[in-house]
Amino acid sequence: MGTAGHVDHGKTSLIKALTRIDCDTHEEEKKRGITIHLGFAHLDLGNGETLGIVDVPGHKDFIHTMVGGASGIDFVLLVIAADSGIMPQTREHLNIMRILGLKRGLIALTKVDLVDAELLAMVREEVRELVAGTFLETAPIIDVSAKTGAGLEALKESIRTLVQQSEAKPAAGVFRMFVDRVFTVSGFGTVVTGSVISGKVKSGDTLYLLPGKGDGYRVRRLERHGAEVGEIVAGDRASINLVGLEKADFRRGMLLSDRILRASTRIDARLEIYEPEITLGHWSQVVFHVGTHEQQARIHLLDKDRIGVGETALVQIHLQEPCVLQHGDRFVIRNSSDEWTLGGGEVIDIAPLHHRRRKEKVIKEVEKLAEGKMSEIIALEVRKFHRATMADEVARSLNVALEKVEEALARKLPADIVKLEGRNGLLLMTRDGQEDLRKGINKAIQAYKSANPLAGRGADFDEIRSFLRLDRNTPGEDMLRVLLAQLTEKGKLQEKDKTWQLASDLGEISDQQRRRIAAIEDYIQSCGLQVPLMSVMEEIAAKQNMGDKDLKQVLHHLVVNGAVCRVQDDVISRRVVDDCRQKLIARYAGDKQGFTVADFRDLTGSNRKTSLLLLAIFDQEKLTRRQGDLRFVKG
């Protein structure tokens, strides 16, 4: 439960009367008589359960602190002093609670011992008018006095009822907690506190402070309501003792998570304005608040030119600094000098593309996301990738748990998204992207055939993958395997010896091409232990009416078919390579002394140039290992 209300309306005194815990623990707060920092207490509900309470400052100068404390609460206790009535921060705090998406709460009229029945009735009527149309419209209004104790039992009973009605936050998924305090405890080290938004964590787990350097910190000790516990879950107020964390590593607004999450500098959101005196135009400067995080930002209106009180708009918010968010997170915006609250809303997309204004397609897409359907959210991420992806990558991109994505994938996806079973799991891709990949496969095979018209085979997997610029061990490579199998099964491609050709390509070699191949191959074979000369091959090619391109194609054909070995521009007969390999293994296998180029030259009866070429081939094969001037035969 969190408190809300104007300064000096008795929030802290009321919490002390309920719990016997004074939330004003700082010397400055005692001196000034007002709450400046967040205060924390807990109430024994009498049924074995305790309720955490966040006491927020009511002064207008500390609204940023109030927002940070209110962001993790389940319901609110709106405190209004009967002798003062509704004041500016009463309205502002109520609006902030509405912005943060709260659904339940109570209203306490404090200091009732200072007013008569007539004034109390007037204040109650004003309060009902204030909360009309809000989530507190039917909330109980309870008259209390922290001084006399009047109404405290009735308030406790209403709190118990609200606790029973409140839904627990999701304990599954990503652990997230915005940090509101960090301090050092002698003998323990650094301790951080906050309200757990989602997930759970146990002693001994590793947590990450984000956005940050990616360092993990082991959980040494967990406390809930001042008592050590083995586990904390969503909805808890928690203190976490972290091993290795220094106070200097912490900046206000950072978040603790059980995994490294991506940070955003641009988000799509739905925004509503509550401040009647303000109209926001395009590129308005504001202060953005989420959890304990705050920073300057600019509002890029997508579907309107201006937005005023009571109006809702789709916006893209450009942040000055990285912030770790999830779809559905609630945020508050204040004016650029952080003097008053303008409104707030809900995060729709944590990593959107840069949108053009008033573009109908963009607006429709963002509106779909705003509905909060996980299938639409996943579909948008898949569209952004422009390539194949998998559930775990989508989960990382959305800062959500893998289980949440897998649960959505088990249901129906939008029509433009395909899911196929790959070698490593379920693959996701847009239909357009998949069609582009199919066309790319055809282009890769055609390009190979164009460059190697004499080859008696098609393009192999790595040649196709390389043409398409797909990295190894990626979802894109896995999708390529799936599509090659599909196209072969449908008769679009023909597979032979793990190479692929178009179904229309018979790969026939003409008699003229065979004569050309034979002429070049005969010369290479005749050279024996001499490196064939390119000038001689060019002369032979000229006699066969072959140009430079034709000669290159013939040499490539001989290499691909295994008749010839090549290192850079030099070639040599495969028979020579095989013969010299056998001699090398027979003589130097297991020899720990190694051998030189001269030793190898004498062994094979070749010259230095041929020896260097052969050894380069054996180095590539990893048959030999070079160490200075010596080489060793492996194995």
PEVEN-V446135 format. One record per backbone hydrogen bond with DSSP energy under -1.0 kcal/mol. NH is the residue of the N-H (numbers start at 0). CO is the residue of the C=O. E is the energy in kcal/mol with one decimal. If there is no record, write none. Layout:
[[NH,CO,E] [NH,CO,E]]
//
This chain:
[[1,74,-2.0] [2,53,-2.3] [3,76,-1.6] [8,5,-1.3] [13,9,-2.1] [14,10,-2.2] [15,11,-2.3] [16,12,-2.1] [17,13,-2.0] [18,14,-2.7] [19,15,-2.7] [24,22,-1.3] [29,25,-1.9] [30,26,-2.3] [31,27,-2.6] [32,28,-2.0] [38,54,-2.8] [40,52,-2.1] [42,50,-2.6] [44,48,-2.5] [50,42,-2.6] [52,40,-3.0] [53,0,-2.7] [54,38,-3.0] [61,58,-1.8] [65,61,-2.1] [66,62,-2.8] [67,63,-1.7] [68,64,-2.1] [69,65,-2.3] [70,66,-1.4] [72,69,-1.4] [75,103,-1.4] [76,1,-3.0] [77,105,-2.8] [78,3,-3.3] [79,107,-2.7] [81,109,-3.2] [83,80,-1.1] [84,80,-3.2] [89,86,-1.1] [90,86,-1.6] [91,87,-2.4] [92,88,-2.6] [93,89,-1.8] [94,90,-2.4] [95,91,-2.3] [96,92,-2.3] [97,93,-2.1] [98,94,-2.7] [99,95,-2.3] [100,97,-1.4] [101,96,-2.0] [105,75,-2.8] [106,139,-2.1] [107,77,-2.9] [108,141,-2.5] [109,79,-1.8] [111,143,-1.7] [113,110,-2.0] [114,111,-1.1] [119,115,-2.2] [120,116,-2.1] [121,117,-1.9] [122,118,-2.5] [123,119,-2.3] [124,120,-2.0] [125,121,-2.2] [126,122,-2.5] [127,123,-2.2] [128,124,-1.9] [129,125,-2.2] [130,126,-2.3] [133,130,-2.3] [136,133,-1.8] [138,135,-1.3] [141,106,-2.8] [143,108,-2.9] [144,149,-2.1] [148,144,-2.5] [151,148,-1.5] [154,150,-2.2] [155,151,-2.6] [156,152,-2.3] [157,153,-2.0] [158,154,-2.3] [159,155,-2.4] [160,156,-2.0] [161,157,-2.1] [162,158,-2.4] [163,159,-2.0] [164,160,-1.6] [165,161,-1.7] [175,197,-1.9] [176,255,-1.7] [178,253,-2.3] [179,192,-2.5] [180,192,-1.2] [182,190,-2.5] [184,188,-2.9] [187,184,-2.4] [188,184,-2.9] [190,182,-3.3] [191,239,-2.4] [192,180,-2.1] [193,237,-1.7] [195,235,-2.8] [196,175,-2.5] [197,175,-1.2] [198,169,-2.2] [200,231,-2.1] [202,229,-1.8] [203,218,-2.5] [204,201,-2.0] [206,216,-2.8] [207,256,-3.0] [209,254,-3.3] [216,206,-3.0] [218,204,-2.9] [219,240,-3.0] [220,240,-1.1] [222,238,-2.5] [223,226,-2.8] [226,223,-1.5] [228,221,-2.2] [231,200,-2.2] [233,198,-1.5] [234,195,-2.7] [235,232,-2.2] [237,193,-2.7] [238,222,-2.3] [239,191,-3.1] [240,220,-2.8] [241,189,-1.9] [242,217,-2.9] [248,245,-1.8] [249,246,-1.5] [253,250,-1.7] [254,209,-3.1] [255,176,-3.0] [256,207,-2.0] [263,322,-3.3] [266,316,-2.1] [267,348,-2.3] [268,314,-2.7] [269,345,-2.2] [270,312,-3.0] [271,343,-3.0] [272,310,-1.7] [273,341,-3.1] [274,341,-2.0] [277,274,-1.2] [279,306,-2.8] [282,298,-2.1] [283,280,-1.2] [285,296,-2.8] [286,333,-2.7] [287,294,-3.5] [288,331,-3.1] [289,292,-2.4] [292,289,-2.5] [294,287,-1.7] [296,285,-2.5] [297,317,-2.1] [298,283,-2.4] [299,315,-2.6] [301,313,-2.6] [306,279,-2.1] [309,272,-3.0] [310,307,-2.1] [312,270,-2.6] [314,268,-2.8] [315,299,-2.8] [316,266,-2.9] [317,297,-2.5] [318,264,-2.5] [319,295,-1.6] [322,263,-1.9] [327,346,-3.1] [328,325,-1.9] [330,344,-2.1] [331,288,-2.7] [332,342,-2.8] [333,286,-2.3] [334,339,-2.2] [337,334,-3.0] [341,332,-2.4] [342,332,-1.7] [343,271,-2.2] [344,330,-1.9] [345,269,-1.7] [346,328,-2.9] [347,267,-3.0] [348,267,-1.6] [357,301,-2.8] [358,355,-1.0] [362,358,-2.4] [363,359,-2.4] [364,360,-2.0] [365,361,-2.6] [366,362,-2.5] [367,363,-1.9] [368,364,-1.9] [369,365,-2.2] [371,368,-2.2] [376,372,-1.9] [377,373,-2.7] [378,374,-2.2] [379,375,-2.2] [380,376,-1.7] [381,377,-2.4] [382,378,-2.2] [383,379,-1.7] [384,380,-1.3] [388,427,-2.4] [393,389,-2.1] [394,390,-2.6] [395,391,-2.1] [396,392,-2.1] [397,393,-1.9] [399,394,-2.2] [404,400,-1.2] [405,401,-2.7] [406,402,-2.2] [407,403,-1.4] [408,404,-2.3] [409,405,-1.2] [410,407,-1.5] [416,413,-2.0] [417,428,-3.2] [419,426,-2.0] [421,424,-2.9] [426,419,-3.8] [427,388,-2.9] [428,417,-1.8] [430,415,-2.4] [433,429,-2.3] [434,430,-2.4] [435,431,-2.3] [436,432,-1.9] [437,433,-2.2] [438,434,-2.3] [439,435,-2.3] [440,436,-2.1] [441,437,-1.8] [442,438,-2.4] [443,439,-2.5] [444,440,-2.3] [445,441,-2.5] [446,442,-2.9] [447,443,-2.0] [448,444,-2.3] [449,445,-2.5] [450,446,-2.1] [451,447,-1.8] [454,451,-1.5] [458,499,-1.9] [463,459,-2.2] [464,460,-3.2] [465,461,-2.7] [466,462,-1.9] [467,463,-2.1] [469,464,-2.2] [477,473,-2.0] [478,474,-2.8] [479,475,-2.0] [480,476,-1.8] [481,477,-1.9] [482,478,-2.6] [483,479,-2.5] [484,480,-2.0] [485,481,-2.2] [486,482,-3.0] [487,483,-1.9] [488,484,-2.4] [489,485,-2.1] [490,487,-1.1] [491,486,-2.1] [492,486,-1.5] [493,500,-2.8] [495,498,-2.4] [499,458,-2.7] [500,493,-2.4] [502,491,-1.9] [504,501,-1.9] [513,509,-2.1] [514,510,-2.1] [515,511,-1.9] [516,512,-2.4] [517,513,-2.5] [518,514,-2.1] [519,515,-1.9] [520,516,-2.7] [521,517,-2.7] [522,518,-1.5] [523,519,-2.1] [524,520,-2.6] [525,521,-2.1] [526,522,-1.0] [527,524,-1.1] [529,526,-2.3] [536,532,-1.9] [537,533,-2.3] [538,534,-1.6] [539,535,-2.4] [540,536,-2.5] [541,537,-2.2] [542,538,-1.7] [543,539,-1.1] [544,541,-1.6] [545,540,-2.9] [550,546,-2.3] [551,547,-2.3] [552,548,-2.0] [553,549,-2.2] [554,550,-2.6] [555,551,-2.4] [556,552,-2.3] [557,553,-2.3] [558,554,-2.2] [559,555,-3.0] [560,556,-2.1] [561,558,-1.3] [562,557,-1.9] [563,557,-1.4] [564,571,-2.8] [566,569,-2.4] [569,566,-2.2] [571,564,-1.8] [573,562,-2.3] [576,572,-1.8] [577,573,-2.7] [578,574,-2.4] [579,575,-2.5] [580,576,-2.2] [581,577,-1.9] [582,578,-1.8] [583,579,-2.3] [584,580,-2.5] [585,581,-2.4] [586,582,-1.8] [587,583,-3.0] [588,584,-1.7] [590,587,-2.2] [594,630,-1.8] [599,595,-2.1] [600,596,-2.6] [601,597,-2.3] [602,598,-2.0] [603,599,-2.3] [604,600,-1.9] [605,600,-1.1] [610,606,-2.4] [611,607,-2.6] [612,608,-2.0] [613,609,-2.8] [614,610,-2.7] [615,611,-1.9] [616,612,-1.8] [617,613,-2.2] [618,614,-2.5] [619,615,-2.1] [620,616,-2.0] [621,618,-1.1] [622,617,-2.2] [623,617,-1.3] [624,631,-2.3] [626,629,-3.2] [629,626,-1.7] [630,594,-1.9] [631,624,-1.9] [633,622,-2.8]]
//
